[in-house]
Amino acid sequence: MSAPDAGTAGRHRVTGSAARLDLPGCQAGPGNPAIMAVVNRSTDSFYVSSASTAAAVAAARAAWEAGATIVDIGGVRAGRGPAVSASQEIDLVAPIVAAVGAELPELVISVDTWRAEVGAAVIDAGALIINDTWAGYDPELTRVAAAGGCALVCSHTGGLDPRTDAHRNRYGLASPDFARALDTGLAALVERARAAGMPDERIIVDPTPDFGKNTYQSLQVMRELPRLSAGAHAVLLAISRKDFVGESVGVDTPAQRLPATLAATALAIEAGVGLIRTHDVAATRQVIDMVLAITGDRPPRRALRGLV
């Protein structure tokens, strides 16, 4: 028996989009999202940190087995915290990149950093994505990523400096003003990456809810996702247990925010987001599978009921 016709598959999403990431071992875009799992090496993150190389490799393996295609390794918490020098950051992340690459060669490795010297070290260790979460604060990082043949995440953080408590913003509450600032900021980062020699299929854009945005503006980012996903570059969404999620549903701690995170993730997948950064791989995998089964972009994992 043949599968039913999908009919209205992807009806809310612009089809034929060029917004694709193309890396060895990872092709992602609208209708084919990839999961980016988080492996923390920072000691002050809200989420569990991997205290040793063995623990980090085990976390990466668990993420791979749960359905992640990419693991994002970070050595420095995004917000305020103890000072971490570039050499300390390299010591925290570069050995993990090498160890994960040796143990799990199928897993694409990303590193969350804003520093060019850290980027160079982790590319030498085997990273294929540089997740520049601070909007090109160190412009040399873009050139390092391009020269290393990596993909680059261009993040919109509203001009804030690294290690800032990032809820303050420079935008008015009128939505046209904010949308223009978002577009202008991302476009400038993309053009910098292109000028450095980065091909479009290795440029990722991240509208970055919570960073330099209040909750109303972060929610507007979510409403802008169909438009952003119809552009030339794959969209990364990193909303896992974030503050705007908690404020939207009235819960205080990250531990309480998973159901709301998954609801927002489902809408993002339907809108065409190509990469989802998450602390909860197995739950996110189910959300992706369900959304894509409904839209007709992917068949059910198993469909025996009423057929046998």
Beta strands, then each sheet from edge to edge (+ up, - down):
strand 1: 21-23
strand 2: 26-28
strand 3: 34-40
strand 4: 70-74
strand 5: 108-112
strand 6: 129-132
strand 7: 151-155
strand 8: 203-206
strand 9: 234-238
strand 10: 275-278
sheet 1: 1+ 2-
sheet 2: 3+ 4+ 5+ 6+ 7+ 8+ 9+ 10+ 3+
end
